[in-house]
Amino acid sequence: MSASPQQLHLPIELGREPTLAEFLPGSNAEALALITTMSTGDGEPFLFLFGNAGTGKTHLLQGACLAANRQGRQTHFIPLQTSGLDPALFDDLEHLDLVAIDDLQTIAGDALWERALFDLFNRMREQGRRLLTAATMPPDNLPLDLPDLRSRLLWGPRYCLLPLNDTNCEQLLIHSAQQRGMTLHRDQARYIMNYHARDPESLLTLVARIDSLSLREQRQPTIPLIRRAMQGEI
């Protein structure tokens, strides 16, 4: 199955579209800049991200695919933690402009997956395509059985993504709301920080729910409305 320039080809459905524009870099500005350049078809052909959960790896991979897709480039995002995937999923991806593969740690030690990813690296390089990968740990720490695959993961720059601090998270909430045409005041952002999960993905998902409620009721967010969104109402 091929992906058209107008369609982001995903094995799973996204709850929302995480864009590069709404990613607040904090200490990760250099990584964001390189990924943004990759999405335009320029810059590094290979890039590896690693870090703990909630640092934005998945957001950046999905955002890069969406940015490239909106410019007419063919993309494919693969979250390897999704059940039921097969190594054959990597077949023919070298014909796409950008491939983003998340959660590489889940296939470490699996000979079929490691060989399939190794072959994909080689084909992507031959075709001059771009490959963006991510895991919870750096390539040197992945329990890989195929040494040549580790060498491929070291071909490009590697970035350890650092979590946002509380001030950064408040800025993320306010900035994301502004992009949606909402006004989220600092006291409202602090209310969210006090009573909601603080990882960027959870915060951005909450902003989307707040936006849905605000649009439905045709008014700017209030604390009661935010509370309802935090309780799962959309």
N, C-alpha and C positions, 0 to 999 in steps of 0.2 A: 504494500500500500504506500503510495507516494504522497508527499505533502505539497500542496500548491503554494505559490507565493502569498496567497491571501489566507492561508490556514495554518495555524500552529498545530502541529501533529503531536498529541499527547496521549500516553497510555492511560492517563487518569483525567478526570475533570477538575479544573481549578475552581475554587470557590470565588475567586476574584482574579483580576489580572494584576500581578505585582510588577510595577514598572520600575525602571532604573531611576526615573525622576523622583519617585517617592522614597527611595532608599537614602536614609540619612547616614552618611559615611562615618561620622565620628572619627575614630582612629584608622578607618579603612579607606581613606580617600584615594590612595594610590591604586589599590585594587579596583575600586569603582571606576577610576579613570581608564585603566587598561581594558576592563570589560566593556565599557562604553565604546571604546575604540574598536574592539573586536567585533561588536555588533554592527559596525558600519562596514566591515569587510577589510579593515586595515589593522595594523599593529601586530601583536604576537599571534602566531598560529596556535600555540598551546598555552594553557594556563591552568594551574592547580590551586584550588582553595581548600583550606582545612580549618577546623575550629569546632568548638562545642556546639551543641544544639542551641538554637536561638540567636546565633551570631549573624544570620542572614545569608548563608550559603545558597539555600534553595531559592530564596528571593532573587539573588543575583543571577543564578542560572536561568530561572524562568524569565526574569526581566530582560536578560540579554537576548533570549529567543524571541520574545515579544517585540523588542526594539528592532531586531533584524527583520523579523517577519513583516512589520509595518513599513519597512523600506523595500519590500518586494523580494527579500531573500528567503530561501528555503531553510527551515530549521527543524530540529527535533530535540525534545527534552525527554530524558529517560530517568525516572526515579527508581533506582534499583531495589529499593525496599518494597516496591509494589509486588504483591504475590502473583505467581503465575507467569512470570516473564521467562523467556528462553534466550540463550545466547545468539540464536539466529536473528534476534532483534537488531543486532549490529550489522547485518548483511546490507550492503548497498548504501549505507549512510554516507559514504565518501562522495556521493553525488550531491549532497546538500551543502549549503554554504556554512552552516554553523550547527554543531551538535553539542549538547550539554548533558553530561551524565552525572547524576547525583548519587551519593551514598556508596562510593566504591568499596568501602570497608565490608559491605555485605557479600561481595563476591570473592574476597581474598581467600585463597586456599582452595578454590574451586577450579580445577584444571581446565574445564571446558570454557568457563567464563573468562578466565585469565587469557587463554589463547585467543579467544574471540576479540577481546579488547586489545590485545597486542597487535593482532592483524588489522584491526580498525585504525589504530594509530598509524601503522605503516601506509595504509591506503589513503588516509586523510592527508598525510604528508605528501604522498605522490601526487595527489590531486590539488594540492595547495589550499586545502580547506582548513577550517578552524574548529578546534576541539577544546571545550571547557569542561573540566572535571572537578569533583569535590568529594571530600571524605571527612570523617571526624578526626583524622590524624594525618600527619605528613607522610609522604611516600616512603621515607626510610623506616617508619614504624608500622606500615601495613604488613600483615603476615602473608606476604605473597610467596608462592612457590616458584614463580617464573621470574628469574633475575632480569631477563630482557624486558619484561613488562615494567619493572621498577625503573629501569633506565629510561624507558619511554616517558614515564610520569615525571622524570627529572628534566625532560627536554626544555620546558618553558619555565617562566617565573612561578614561584610558589608563595602564597600569601596565607598567613595565619590571621583569620578574622577575629577581631576582639569585640566583646560585647559593648553595647552602649551603656553609658552611665545614666543615672536618673534624669539629669538635666537634658541629656540627649534624647531620652525617651519622651519627655514632655515636649521638646521641640518637634520630634517626629509626629506626635499626635496633632499638634497645632498646625504644622506644615501640611500634613496629609489632609486635614479638614479643609484648609484653605484651598488646596487643589480641587476639592470637591465643591467649592463654593459655600462652605460653612465657616462660621466663626466659632472657634473653640477657645474659650478664655483659659487663662493660666490656672485659675482655681478649679475649673472643670477638669483640666488635664491632671492636676494633682489629685482630684477625687478619683479619677480612673487609676492613677498610679497606686493609690492607697488600697483599692479594692479589686484590682484586676491583675491578671498575669502580666508581667513586665517585658516579656520577650517581644521583639518587633513584629513578628508574624501575628501573634495574638492581638497586639495593639492595632495593627492595620486592619485586621479582620473586624475588630470592634468598631473602628471608624466607619467601615463599610456598612455595618448594621445601624449605626447612629445616622448615617446619611440616608439609609432607606427609610427609617422612621421619620426623619426630618422632612424628607420629600413627601411622604404620605400625608403628614399632618401640616405641611406647608408652613413650617416655622423653624427658627434656629434652635440648636440644641439647648436644653435645660438639664439641670441635675436629675429631675425625675425622668426625663426622656432617656438620658444616658443610663440611669439605673435600669430602666426597662430593657435597653439594648444589651446591657451586661447580663441580664437574666435570660437573654436569648431571643427576645422578641424582635421581629423584623417586619 
